[in-house]
Amino acid sequence: MIDLSPADIAMRDGAHGDAAALAMRVLIRSAAVMGAPQLIDVSSAHIDGCLYHGQASLDFVDRLVAGQGRVVIPTTLNVGSIDLIHPELFRGDDALRTNGRRLMEAHLALGCESTFTCAPYQLAHRPVLGQQIAWAESNAIVFANSVLGARTNRYGDFLDLCAALTGRAPHCGLHVTENRYATVRIDVSGIAVGQAGRDMLYAALGMIVGARAGSHVAVIVGLPLDTTEDELKALGASAASSGAVGLFHAVGITPEAPTLEVACGGRAPRTAWQVTAGDLDAVRRTLNTAQAGDPLAAVSVGTPHFSLAEFAALEALLGDEPTPLRTDFYVNTSRYILWELEQAGRASALAQTGVQIVTDTCTYITPIMKQTRGLVMTNSGKWAHYAPANIGVEVAYGSLRECVRSAVLGEVWFDAAITH
């Protein structure tokens, strides 16, 4: 039996309109299935359902719009099916173009912000330690929980939007302190982390964390203390792709893990794993189907969306190479980051080198790339994991430096300093 507040009951019974009533009924039923004793207030939402997957996506949101629904908390939107800033990039059929745009616009009609990014944590306002939120999109969930210390379950399509329309969510799972303690220990202290291919190392480690932790909370021991947010982003995105990870801790780095003991709630982990350099090499070989010298169709980076710091790293690498590039080079990012680049004159400079910036969507989920026959290179574990099945490409997996150098040569190039 769910303990509903008087406000919950009033909303369920239609006091705030048909859309809010429907959303509350969905939440109440979901809370019962999830074993939540009550609903709690959430202060923000991030919506995954604006990516078109079929008519059901439109039917649900259209019903909320028809019922005069409006979000009651700050609500950001995940990527959609098309790049509304650069619509000329879309290479899909007219039905997907039309329905994808309609779905994105319907979410805006509900009062959601036109962010269209899988990295809402890069926006000006982001959740803080202990804040209860309702976020969807796997990498955003794991980043919010792990790196920011906010609290959200792994919400999916429709339930995230119901939370946004009501400001409420089931009180269970990772919203609860007891459930946030680590039960799986992953030790990487025996791995020497140099600068060569470091971005690829974190993504590969994430694939291991996801495979070994599954849906359990892991604590990672031995990561370098200078680990950056972008590196944690890459780790979390891969872990949420290869497993159902919603939260990980990194001792001495993430906010709920000042020590191993604190991260585990004073109890010994039930499972422990030692990760070796050989394990990471095995993951990289699994994700990579290319050989050095193979012709390259394109490069795609920015999954999750590129940050300003990642753009700076890309610009530094491009500055060391002859340009324009010989291979199409796509960088997925948010409107907010693009605006920052445009204000500084950096977007036009990148375009002159042959870089195509993509916003509002991502190249592994929507038809944007001119050439998908052959090898596409990426430094993203998530992109390498999903793209072959989603868009039918073969993947060359390497570091950002290897991606840039390969685009200059027009063929796959691997750094001899990195084991593949």
Backbone hydrogen bonds, N-H to C=O, Kabsch-Sander energy under -0.5 kcal/mol:
donor,donor_aa,acceptor,acceptor_aa,energy
3,D,37,P,-3.1
4,L,2,I,-1.1
9,I,5,S,-2.3
10,A,6,P,-2.3
11,M,7,A,-2.3
12,R,8,D,-2.7
13,D,9,I,-2.0
14,G,11,M,-1.6
15,A,10,A,-2.7
17,G,14,G,-1.6
19,A,67,G,-1.4
21,A,17,G,-1.9
22,L,18,D,-2.4
23,A,19,A,-2.5
24,M,20,A,-2.4
25,R,21,A,-2.2
26,V,22,L,-2.3
27,L,23,A,-2.2
28,I,24,M,-2.6
29,R,25,R,-2.3
30,S,26,V,-2.5
31,A,27,L,-2.8
32,A,28,I,-1.8
33,V,29,R,-1.9
34,M,30,S,-2.3
35,G,31,A,-0.7
35,G,32,A,-0.7
36,A,31,A,-2.6
39,L,3,D,-0.6
40,I,169,A,-2.8
42,V,167,G,-2.0
43,S,132,Q,-2.7
45,A,74,P,-2.1
46,H,134,A,-1.7
47,I,76,T,-2.6
51,L,48,D,-1.0
52,Y,50,C,-0.6
57,S,54,G,-1.3
58,L,54,G,-0.9
59,D,55,Q,-2.9
60,F,56,A,-2.1
61,V,57,S,-1.6
62,D,58,L,-3.1
63,R,59,D,-1.8
64,L,60,F,-1.6
65,V,61,V,-2.4
66,A,62,D,-2.8
67,G,63,R,-1.6
68,Q,65,V,-1.9
69,G,64,L,-2.6
71,V,110,L,-2.7
72,V,164,A,-2.8
73,I,164,A,-0.7
76,T,45,A,-2.4
78,N,47,I,-2.9
80,G,360,D,-3.2
81,S,50,C,-0.5
84,L,82,I,-0.9
89,L,86,H,-2.0
90,F,87,P,-1.3
91,R,367,P,-3.1
97,R,93,D,-2.1
98,T,94,D,-2.9
99,N,95,A,-2.8
100,G,96,L,-2.5
101,R,97,R,-2.0
102,R,98,T,-2.4
103,L,99,N,-2.4
104,M,100,G,-1.9
105,E,101,R,-2.6
106,A,102,R,-2.3
107,H,103,L,-1.6
108,L,104,M,-1.4
109,A,105,E,-1.8
110,L,106,A,-0.8
110,L,107,H,-0.6
111,G,108,L,-1.7
112,C,107,H,-1.7
113,E,75,T,-3.2
115,T,113,E,-2.0
117,T,77,L,-2.4
122,Q,119,A,-2.2
123,L,120,P,-1.5
126,R,124,A,-0.5
130,G,149,G,-3.0
131,Q,128,V,-2.2
133,I,131,Q,-0.5
133,I,151,R,-2.7
134,A,44,S,-2.5
136,A,46,H,-1.7
137,E,155,Y,-0.6
141,I,137,E,-2.4
142,V,138,S,-2.1
143,F,139,N,-2.1
144,A,140,A,-2.5
145,N,141,I,-2.5
146,S,142,V,-2.4
147,V,143,F,-1.8
148,L,143,F,-1.7
149,G,144,A,-0.7
150,A,144,A,-2.2
151,R,131,Q,-3.0
152,T,150,A,-0.5
155,Y,135,W,-1.4
155,Y,153,N,-1.8
159,L,157,D,-1.4
160,D,156,G,-1.9
162,C,158,F,-2.2
163,A,159,L,-1.9
164,A,160,D,-1.7
165,L,161,L,-2.0
166,T,162,C,-1.1
167,G,163,A,-3.1
168,R,163,A,-0.5
169,A,40,I,-1.7
171,H,38,Q,-2.6
172,C,170,P,-1.4
175,H,172,C,-1.8
176,V,173,G,-1.8
179,N,176,V,-1.0
180,R,177,T,-2.0
181,Y,178,E,-0.8
182,A,263,A,-2.8
183,T,217,V,-2.4
184,V,217,V,-1.7
185,R,271,T,-2.9
186,I,219,V,-2.9
187,D,273,W,-2.9
188,V,186,I,-0.6
188,V,221,V,-3.3
191,I,188,V,-2.0
192,A,190,G,-0.5
193,V,191,I,-0.6
194,G,192,A,-0.9
198,R,195,Q,-1.5
201,L,197,G,-1.8
202,Y,198,R,-1.7
203,A,199,D,-1.5
204,A,200,M,-2.5
205,L,201,L,-2.7
206,G,202,Y,-2.1
207,M,203,A,-1.4
208,I,204,A,-1.4
209,V,205,L,-2.6
210,G,206,G,-2.6
211,A,207,M,-1.9
212,R,208,I,-2.4
213,A,209,V,-2.8
214,G,210,G,-2.0
216,H,213,A,-2.4
218,A,216,H,-0.5
218,A,247,L,-0.9
219,V,184,V,-2.8
220,I,249,H,-3.3
221,V,186,I,-2.7
221,V,219,V,-0.5
227,T,224,P,-1.8
232,L,228,T,-2.1
233,K,229,E,-2.6
234,A,230,D,-2.2
235,L,231,E,-2.2
236,G,232,L,-2.9
237,A,233,K,-2.5
238,S,234,A,-1.8
239,A,235,L,-2.4
240,A,236,G,-2.2
241,S,237,A,-0.6
241,S,238,S,-0.7
242,S,238,S,-2.6
243,G,239,A,-1.2
244,A,214,G,-0.6
245,V,239,A,-0.9
249,H,218,A,-2.6
251,V,220,I,-2.2
252,G,257,A,-3.0
253,I,250,A,-2.4
254,T,250,A,-2.1
257,A,254,T,-1.8
263,A,259,T,-2.1
264,C,260,L,-1.6
265,G,262,V,-1.3
266,G,261,E,-2.8
267,R,264,C,-1.2
270,R,183,T,-1.4
271,T,183,T,-1.7
273,W,185,R,-2.5
275,V,187,D,-2.8
275,V,273,W,-0.5
280,L,276,T,-1.6
281,D,277,A,-2.3
282,A,278,G,-2.0
283,V,279,D,-1.8
284,R,280,L,-2.3
285,R,281,D,-2.2
286,T,282,A,-1.9
287,L,283,V,-2.2
288,N,284,R,-1.3
289,T,395,V,-3.0
293,G,412,V,-3.0
294,D,291,Q,-2.2
296,L,410,G,-1.7
297,A,375,L,-2.9
298,A,375,L,-1.3
299,V,328,D,-2.2
300,S,377,M,-2.8
301,V,330,Y,-2.4
306,F,332,N,-2.8
311,F,307,S,-2.0
312,A,308,L,-2.2
313,A,309,A,-1.9
314,L,310,E,-2.3
315,E,311,F,-2.9
316,A,312,A,-2.1
317,L,313,A,-1.9
318,L,314,L,-2.6
319,G,315,E,-2.0
320,D,316,A,-0.6
320,D,317,L,-1.0
321,E,318,L,-1.6
325,L,353,T,-2.4
326,R,407,A,-1.7
327,T,407,A,-0.8
328,D,297,A,-0.6
329,F,354,G,-0.8
330,Y,299,V,-3.0
331,V,356,Q,-2.5
332,N,301,V,-2.5
333,T,358,V,-2.8
334,S,306,F,-0.5
335,R,115,T,-0.7
338,L,334,S,-2.4
339,W,335,R,-2.8
340,E,336,Y,-1.9
341,L,337,I,-2.3
342,E,338,L,-2.8
343,Q,339,W,-2.5
344,A,340,E,-1.3
345,G,342,E,-1.2
346,R,341,L,-2.3
347,A,341,L,-1.0
349,A,345,G,-0.9
350,L,346,R,-2.1
351,A,347,A,-2.1
352,Q,348,S,-1.8
353,T,349,A,-0.8
353,T,350,L,-0.7
354,G,350,L,-0.6
354,G,351,A,-1.1
355,V,350,L,-2.1
356,Q,329,F,-3.2
357,I,355,V,-0.6
358,V,331,V,-3.0
365,I,362,C,-1.6
366,T,362,C,-1.0
368,I,366,T,-1.1
374,G,372,T,-0.6
375,L,295,P,-0.6
376,V,394,E,-2.5
377,M,298,A,-2.5
378,T,396,A,-2.2
381,G,379,N,-0.5
384,A,380,S,-2.4
385,H,381,G,-1.9
386,Y,382,K,-2.2
387,A,383,W,-2.7
390,N,386,Y,-2.3
391,I,387,A,-2.9
392,G,387,A,-0.8
392,G,388,P,-0.9
393,V,387,A,-0.7
394,E,374,G,-1.6
396,A,376,V,-2.1
397,Y,395,V,-0.6
398,G,378,T,-2.4
398,G,396,A,-0.5
403,C,399,S,-2.4
404,V,400,L,-2.4
405,R,401,R,-2.5
406,S,402,E,-2.3
407,A,403,C,-2.0
408,V,404,V,-1.9
409,L,405,R,-2.0
410,G,406,S,-2.4
411,E,406,S,-1.0
412,V,294,D,-2.9
418,I,415,D,-2.0
